[in-house]
Amino acid sequence: MNYYMYILFSAIKNSYYIGFTGDDLDERIRKHNTNHKGYTGHHQGWELKYYETFNSKIEALKREKQIKNWKSRKLIEKLIGFAHPD
């Protein structure tokens, strides 16, 4: 099973969201774009900008926490510059 750390972007909110999942990545993004409680549920249009694949949940969580601790849009956008072409 693969785990993913991913970064979404909302043009409406002009905001990034950093998360992780062990689910199918496309399905997880679809869930973010539904009306639900939580940060991403109030607006649709979240787009995948970057992801990394891991063999363990712990690795994915560590990477998510590392990026969230940056608290820097500039560093996130620099990382995204090396994103997977989709």
LUMNU-971403 format. One record per atom (N, C-alpha, C, O, CB): residue number from 1; atom name; x negated, y, z. Coordinates in steps of 0.2 Angstrom, whole numbers. Glycine has a CB too. Example, Ala and Ser with C-alpha at 12.3 -4.5 7.8 and 13.67 -1.06 7.14 Angstrom:
REM residues 2
- n:atom:X:Y:Z
- 1:N:-66:-28:39 $
- 1:CA:-62:-22:39 $
- 1:C:-66:-16:39 $
- 1:O:-71:-17:42 $
- 1:CB:-57:-22:45 $
- 2:N:-64:-11:35 $
- 2:CA:-68:-5:36 $
- 2:C:-64:0:39 $
- 2:O:-67:6:40 $
- 2:CB:-70:-3:29 $
END
This chain:
REM residues 86
- n:atom:X:Y:Z
- 1:N:-4:-6:0 $
- 1:CA:0:0:0 $
- 1:C:-4:6:0 $
- 1:O:-9:7:4 $
- 1:CB:5:0:6 $
- 2:N:-3:11:-4 $
- 2:CA:-6:17:-4 $
- 2:C:-2:23:0 $
- 2:O:4:22:1 $
- 2:CB:-7:20:-11 $
- 3:N:-6:27:3 $
- 3:CA:-4:33:6 $
- 3:C:-6:39:3 $
- 3:O:-12:39:0 $
- 3:CB:-6:33:14 $
- 4:N:-2:44:3 $
- 4:CA:-4:51:-1 $
- 4:C:-4:57:4 $
- 4:O:1:57:8 $
- 4:CB:1:52:-7 $
- 5:N:-9:61:3 $
- 5:CA:-8:68:6 $
- 5:C:-7:72:0 $
- 5:O:-10:71:-6 $
- 5:CB:-15:70:9 $
- 6:N:-2:76:0 $
- 6:CA:0:80:-6 $
- 6:C:1:88:-4 $
- 6:O:3:89:2 $
- 6:CB:6:77:-9 $
- 7:N:1:92:-9 $
- 7:CA:2:99:-8 $
- 7:C:8:101:-13 $
- 7:O:7:100:-19 $
- 7:CB:-4:103:-9 $
- 8:N:13:104:-11 $
- 8:CA:18:106:-15 $
- 8:C:18:114:-15 $
- 8:O:15:117:-10 $
- 8:CB:25:104:-12 $
- 9:N:21:117:-20 $
- 9:CA:22:124:-21 $
- 9:C:29:126:-23 $
- 9:O:32:123:-27 $
- 9:CB:16:127:-26 $
- 10:N:31:131:-19 $
- 10:CA:38:134:-21 $
- 10:C:37:141:-24 $
- 10:O:34:145:-20 $
- 10:CB:43:134:-15 $
- 11:N:39:142:-30 $
- 11:CA:38:149:-33 $
- 11:C:43:153:-29 $
- 11:O:42:159:-28 $
- 11:CB:39:149:-40 $
- 12:N:49:151:-27 $
- 12:CA:54:155:-24 $
- 12:C:52:157:-17 $
- 12:O:53:163:-16 $
- 12:CB:61:150:-23 $
- 13:N:48:153:-13 $
- 13:CA:46:155:-7 $
- 13:C:39:158:-7 $
- 13:O:36:161:-3 $
- 13:CB:46:149:-2 $
- 14:N:36:157:-13 $
- 14:CA:28:159:-14 $
- 14:C:24:155:-8 $
- 14:O:21:159:-5 $
- 14:CB:27:166:-14 $
- 15:N:25:149:-7 $
- 15:CA:23:146:-2 $
- 15:C:21:138:-3 $
- 15:O:23:135:-8 $
- 15:CB:28:145:4 $
- 16:N:16:136:0 $
- 16:CA:13:129:0 $
- 16:C:16:125:5 $
- 16:O:17:127:11 $
- 16:CB:6:129:0 $
- 17:N:17:119:4 $
- 17:CA:19:114:9 $
- 17:C:14:108:9 $
- 17:O:13:105:3 $
- 17:CB:26:111:8 $
- 18:N:11:106:14 $
- 18:CA:6:100:14 $
- 18:C:9:95:18 $
- 18:O:12:96:24 $
- 18:CB:-1:103:18 $
- 19:N:9:89:15 $
- 19:CA:12:83:19 $
- 19:C:8:77:17 $
- 19:O:3:77:13 $
- 19:CB:19:82:17 $
- 20:N:11:71:20 $
- 20:CA:8:65:18 $
- 20:C:14:60:18 $
- 20:O:19:61:21 $
- 20:CB:3:62:23 $
- 21:N:13:54:14 $
- 21:CA:18:49:14 $
- 21:C:15:42:12 $
- 21:O:10:42:9 $
- 21:CB:24:51:9 $
- 22:N:19:37:14 $
- 22:CA:17:30:12 $
- 22:C:22:28:7 $
- 22:O:22:22:4 $
- 22:CB:17:26:18 $
- 23:N:27:32:5 $
- 23:CA:32:31:0 $
- 23:C:30:32:-7 $
- 23:O:24:35:-7 $
- 23:CB:39:35:2 $
- 24:N:34:31:-11 $
- 24:CA:33:32:-18 $
- 24:C:32:40:-19 $
- 24:O:37:44:-16 $
- 24:CB:38:30:-23 $
- 25:N:27:43:-21 $
- 25:CA:26:50:-21 $
- 25:C:31:54:-25 $
- 25:O:34:59:-23 $
- 25:CB:19:52:-24 $
- 26:N:33:51:-31 $
- 26:CA:39:55:-35 $
- 26:C:45:55:-31 $
- 26:O:49:60:-31 $
- 26:CB:40:51:-41 $
- 27:N:47:49:-27 $
- 27:CA:53:49:-23 $
- 27:C:52:54:-17 $
- 27:O:57:57:-16 $
- 27:CB:54:42:-21 $
- 28:N:47:55:-14 $
- 28:CA:46:59:-9 $
- 28:C:47:66:-11 $
- 28:O:50:70:-7 $
- 28:CB:39:58:-6 $
- 29:N:44:68:-17 $
- 29:CA:45:75:-19 $
- 29:C:53:76:-21 $
- 29:O:55:82:-20 $
- 29:CB:41:76:-26 $
- 30:N:56:71:-24 $
- 30:CA:63:72:-25 $
- 30:C:67:73:-18 $
- 30:O:71:77:-18 $
- 30:CB:66:65:-28 $
- 31:N:65:70:-13 $
- 31:CA:68:71:-7 $
- 31:C:67:78:-4 $
- 31:O:71:81:-1 $
- 31:CB:66:66:-1 $
- 32:N:61:81:-5 $
- 32:CA:59:88:-3 $
- 32:C:64:93:-7 $
- 32:O:66:98:-4 $
- 32:CB:52:90:-5 $
- 33:N:66:91:-13 $
- 33:CA:70:95:-17 $
- 33:C:78:94:-16 $
- 33:O:82:96:-21 $
- 33:CB:68:94:-24 $
- 34:N:80:91:-11 $
- 34:CA:87:90:-9 $
- 34:C:88:95:-3 $
- 34:O:84:97:0 $
- 34:CB:88:83:-7 $
- 35:N:95:96:-2 $
- 35:CA:97:100:3 $
- 35:C:97:96:10 $
- 35:O:101:92:11 $
- 35:CB:104:103:2 $
- 36:N:92:98:14 $
- 36:CA:91:94:20 $
- 36:C:88:99:26 $
- 36:O:86:104:24 $
- 36:CB:86:88:20 $
- 37:N:89:97:32 $
- 37:CA:85:101:37 $
- 37:C:78:100:36 $
- 37:O:75:95:34 $
- 37:CB:88:98:44 $
- 38:N:75:106:38 $
- 38:CA:67:106:38 $
- 38:C:65:111:33 $
- 38:O:69:114:30 $
- 38:CB:65:99:35 $
- 39:N:58:112:33 $
- 39:CA:55:118:30 $
- 39:C:57:118:22 $
- 39:O:58:123:19 $
- 39:CB:48:117:31 $
- 40:N:56:112:19 $
- 40:CA:57:112:12 $
- 40:C:65:111:10 $
- 40:O:66:112:4 $
- 40:CB:53:106:9 $
- 41:N:69:110:14 $
- 41:CA:76:108:12 $
- 41:C:80:114:10 $
- 41:O:86:113:7 $
- 41:CB:79:105:18 $
- 42:N:78:120:12 $
- 42:CA:82:126:11 $
- 42:C:81:129:4 $
- 42:O:85:133:2 $
- 42:CB:80:131:16 $
- 43:N:76:127:1 $
- 43:CA:75:129:-6 $
- 43:C:73:123:-11 $
- 43:O:69:119:-8 $
- 43:CB:70:135:-7 $
- 44:N:75:123:-17 $
- 44:CA:73:118:-21 $
- 44:C:68:121:-26 $
- 44:O:66:127:-25 $
- 44:CB:79:115:-26 $
- 45:N:65:117:-30 $
- 45:CA:60:119:-35 $
- 45:C:53:118:-32 $
- 45:O:48:121:-35 $
- 45:CB:61:127:-36 $
- 46:N:52:114:-27 $
- 46:CA:45:112:-25 $
- 46:C:42:108:-30 $
- 46:O:45:103:-33 $
- 46:CB:46:108:-18 $
- 47:N:36:110:-32 $
- 47:CA:32:106:-37 $
- 47:C:25:104:-34 $
- 47:O:22:107:-30 $
- 47:CB:30:111:-43 $
- 48:N:24:98:-36 $
- 48:CA:18:94:-34 $
- 48:C:12:98:-38 $
- 48:O:11:99:-44 $
- 48:CB:17:87:-36 $
- 49:N:7:100:-33 $
- 49:CA:1:104:-36 $
- 49:C:-5:100:-35 $
- 49:O:-10:101:-39 $
- 49:CB:0:111:-33 $
- 50:N:-5:95:-30 $
- 50:CA:-11:92:-29 $
- 50:C:-10:86:-25 $
- 50:O:-5:86:-21 $
- 50:CB:-16:96:-25 $
- 51:N:-13:80:-25 $
- 51:CA:-13:75:-21 $
- 51:C:-19:71:-21 $
- 51:O:-23:71:-25 $
- 51:CB:-7:70:-23 $
- 52:N:-20:67:-15 $
- 52:CA:-26:62:-14 $
- 52:C:-23:56:-12 $
- 52:O:-18:56:-8 $
- 52:CB:-31:65:-9 $
- 53:N:-26:50:-14 $
- 53:CA:-23:44:-12 $
- 53:C:-28:41:-7 $
- 53:O:-34:41:-8 $
- 53:CB:-23:39:-19 $
- 54:N:-25:37:-2 $
- 54:CA:-29:34:3 $
- 54:C:-27:27:4 $
- 54:O:-21:25:2 $
- 54:CB:-28:38:10 $
- 55:N:-31:23:7 $
- 55:CA:-29:16:9 $
- 55:C:-26:15:15 $
- 55:O:-23:10:17 $
- 55:CB:-36:12:8 $
- 56:N:-26:20:20 $
- 56:CA:-23:19:26 $
- 56:C:-19:26:28 $
- 56:O:-21:31:26 $
- 56:CB:-29:18:31 $
- 57:N:-14:25:32 $
- 57:CA:-10:30:35 $
- 57:C:-15:35:39 $
- 57:O:-14:41:38 $
- 57:CB:-5:28:39 $
- 58:N:-19:32:43 $
- 58:CA:-24:37:47 $
- 58:C:-28:41:43 $
- 58:O:-29:47:44 $
- 58:CB:-28:32:51 $
- 59:N:-31:39:37 $
- 59:CA:-35:43:33 $
- 59:C:-31:49:30 $
- 59:O:-33:54:30 $
- 59:CB:-38:39:27 $
- 60:N:-24:47:28 $
- 60:CA:-20:52:25 $
- 60:C:-18:57:30 $
- 60:O:-18:63:28 $
- 60:CB:-14:49:22 $
- 61:N:-17:55:36 $
- 61:CA:-15:60:41 $
- 61:C:-21:64:43 $
- 61:O:-20:70:44 $
- 61:CB:-12:56:47 $
- 62:N:-27:62:43 $
- 62:CA:-32:66:45 $
- 62:C:-34:71:40 $
- 62:O:-35:77:41 $
- 62:CB:-39:61:45 $
- 63:N:-33:69:33 $
- 63:CA:-34:74:28 $
- 63:C:-28:79:28 $
- 63:O:-30:85:27 $
- 63:CB:-34:70:21 $
- 64:N:-22:77:29 $
- 64:CA:-17:82:30 $
- 64:C:-18:87:35 $
- 64:O:-18:93:34 $
- 64:CB:-10:79:31 $
- 65:N:-20:85:41 $
- 65:CA:-22:89:47 $
- 65:C:-28:94:45 $
- 65:O:-27:100:47 $
- 65:CB:-23:85:53 $
- 66:N:-33:91:42 $
- 66:CA:-39:95:40 $
- 66:C:-37:101:36 $
- 66:O:-39:107:37 $
- 66:CB:-44:91:37 $
- 67:N:-33:100:31 $
- 67:CA:-31:105:26 $
- 67:C:-26:110:30 $
- 67:O:-27:116:29 $
- 67:CB:-27:102:20 $
- 68:N:-21:108:34 $
- 68:CA:-17:112:38 $
- 68:C:-21:117:42 $
- 68:O:-19:122:44 $
- 68:CB:-12:108:42 $
- 69:N:-26:114:45 $
- 69:CA:-30:118:50 $
- 69:C:-34:123:46 $
- 69:O:-37:128:50 $
- 69:CB:-35:113:54 $
- 70:N:-35:123:40 $
- 70:CA:-38:128:36 $
- 70:C:-35:135:37 $
- 70:O:-38:140:38 $
- 70:CB:-39:126:29 $
- 71:N:-28:134:37 $
- 71:CA:-24:140:38 $
- 71:C:-26:146:33 $
- 71:O:-26:152:34 $
- 71:CB:-24:143:45 $
- 72:N:-28:144:27 $
- 72:CA:-31:148:22 $
- 72:C:-28:146:15 $
- 72:O:-29:141:12 $
- 72:CB:-38:148:22 $
- 73:N:-24:151:12 $
- 73:CA:-21:150:6 $
- 73:C:-27:150:1 $
- 73:O:-26:146:-4 $
- 73:CB:-16:156:4 $
- 74:N:-32:154:2 $
- 74:CA:-38:154:-3 $
- 74:C:-41:147:-4 $
- 74:O:-43:145:-9 $
- 74:CB:-43:159:-1 $
- 75:N:-42:144:2 $
- 75:CA:-45:137:2 $
- 75:C:-41:132:-1 $
- 75:O:-43:128:-5 $
- 75:CB:-47:135:9 $
- 76:N:-34:133:0 $
- 76:CA:-30:128:-3 $
- 76:C:-30:129:-11 $
- 76:O:-30:124:-14 $
- 76:CB:-22:129:0 $
- 77:N:-29:135:-13 $
- 77:CA:-29:136:-20 $
- 77:C:-36:134:-23 $
- 77:O:-36:132:-29 $
- 77:CB:-28:144:-21 $
- 78:N:-41:135:-20 $
- 78:CA:-48:133:-22 $
- 78:C:-48:125:-23 $
- 78:O:-50:122:-28 $
- 78:CB:-54:135:-18 $
- 79:N:-45:121:-18 $
- 79:CA:-44:114:-19 $
- 79:C:-40:112:-25 $
- 79:O:-41:108:-28 $
- 79:CB:-41:111:-12 $
- 80:N:-34:116:-25 $
- 80:CA:-29:114:-31 $
- 80:C:-33:115:-38 $
- 80:O:-31:112:-43 $
- 80:CB:-23:119:-30 $
- 81:N:-38:119:-38 $
- 81:CA:-41:121:-44 $
- 81:C:-44:114:-47 $
- 81:O:-46:114:-53 $
- 81:CB:-46:126:-43 $
- 82:N:-45:109:-43 $
- 82:CA:-48:103:-44 $
- 82:C:-43:97:-44 $
- 82:O:-45:92:-44 $
- 82:CB:-54:101:-40 $
- 83:N:-37:99:-45 $
- 83:CA:-31:95:-45 $
- 83:C:-31:90:-50 $
- 83:O:-34:91:-56 $
- 83:CB:-25:99:-44 $
- 84:N:-27:84:-49 $
- 84:CA:-26:80:-55 $
- 84:C:-22:83:-60 $
- 84:O:-16:86:-58 $
- 84:CB:-22:73:-52 $
- 85:N:-23:82:-66 $
- 85:CA:-19:85:-72 $
- 85:C:-13:80:-72 $
- 85:O:-14:74:-73 $
- 85:CB:-23:85:-78 $
- 86:N:-7:83:-72 $
- 86:CA:-1:79:-73 $
- 86:C:3:81:-79 $
- 86:O:8:79:-80 $
- 86:CB:4:81:-67 $
END
